Amino acid sequence: MKAIKLKRILIRSISKIEDISFLKAINTILGSTTNNETLILSVAQLNEIIVSKKEIEQGLFVEHVDFNKEITLWLKD
């Protein structure tokens, strides 16, 4: 995937997010990478990213909006 296509996908995805905490986390990540600083991850963090990517490829995820709906229903019970 080319960078421009990935950027468009990310912009679309981010524009749908309403969760302020999640947006702040994304902002923190973007801020750390735009400062030309190298982000050093632990082996455990790298392994978690690898596992997460595989889960996404297999469709083992819930969209953020759907997750919020599930939590709202769960809290009402």
C-alpha positions as CSV (number, residue, x, y, z in Angstrom):
1,M,0.0,0.0,0.0
2,K,1.3,3.4,-0.9
3,A,1.7,6.1,1.7
4,I,-0.9,8.4,0.2
5,K,-3.6,5.7,0.2
6,L,-2.8,4.8,3.8
7,K,-2.9,8.5,4.8
8,R,-6.4,8.7,3.2
9,I,-7.6,5.6,5.1
10,L,-6.2,7.0,8.4
11,I,-7.8,10.4,7.9
12,R,-11.2,8.8,7.2
13,S,-10.9,6.5,10.2
14,I,-9.8,9.3,12.5
15,S,-12.6,11.6,11.3
16,K,-15.2,9.0,12.6
17,I,-13.8,8.8,16.1
18,E,-15.7,10.6,18.8
19,D,-13.9,9.3,21.8
20,I,-11.8,12.2,23.2
21,S,-9.4,10.0,25.1
22,F,-8.7,7.9,22.0
23,L,-8.1,11.0,19.9
24,K,-5.7,12.3,22.5
25,A,-3.8,9.0,22.4
26,I,-3.6,9.3,18.6
27,N,-2.4,12.9,18.9
28,T,0.3,11.8,21.4
29,I,1.5,9.1,18.9
30,L,1.5,11.6,16.0
31,G,3.2,14.2,18.1
32,S,6.0,11.8,19.0
33,T,6.6,10.7,15.4
34,T,6.5,14.2,13.9
35,N,9.3,15.4,16.2
36,N,11.7,13.1,14.4
37,E,12.1,11.1,17.5
38,T,12.5,7.4,17.3
39,L,9.9,5.5,19.3
40,I,11.6,2.5,21.0
41,L,9.3,-0.3,21.8
42,S,9.8,-3.2,24.1
43,V,9.8,-6.8,22.8
44,A,6.4,-7.3,24.5
45,Q,5.0,-4.2,22.7
46,L,6.3,-5.4,19.4
47,N,4.8,-8.8,19.9
48,E,1.5,-7.3,20.8
49,I,1.5,-5.2,17.6
50,I,2.2,-8.3,15.6
51,V,-0.6,-10.3,17.3
52,S,-3.0,-7.3,16.8
53,K,-2.2,-7.0,13.1
54,K,-2.9,-10.7,12.6
55,E,-6.2,-10.4,14.4
56,I,-7.2,-7.4,12.3
57,E,-6.3,-9.4,9.1
58,Q,-8.5,-12.2,10.3
59,G,-11.4,-9.8,11.0
60,L,-11.2,-10.3,14.8
61,F,-12.0,-6.8,15.8
62,V,-15.0,-4.6,16.6
63,E,-15.4,-1.2,15.1
64,H,-15.1,1.6,17.7
65,V,-18.7,2.8,17.2
66,D,-20.0,-0.8,17.6
67,F,-17.9,-1.3,20.7
68,N,-19.4,1.9,22.2
69,K,-22.9,0.6,21.5
70,E,-22.1,-2.7,23.1
71,I,-20.7,-1.0,26.2
72,T,-23.7,1.3,26.5
73,L,-26.1,-1.7,26.3
74,W,-24.0,-3.6,28.8
75,L,-24.0,-0.7,31.3
76,K,-27.9,-0.5,31.0
77,D,-28.3,-4.1,32.0
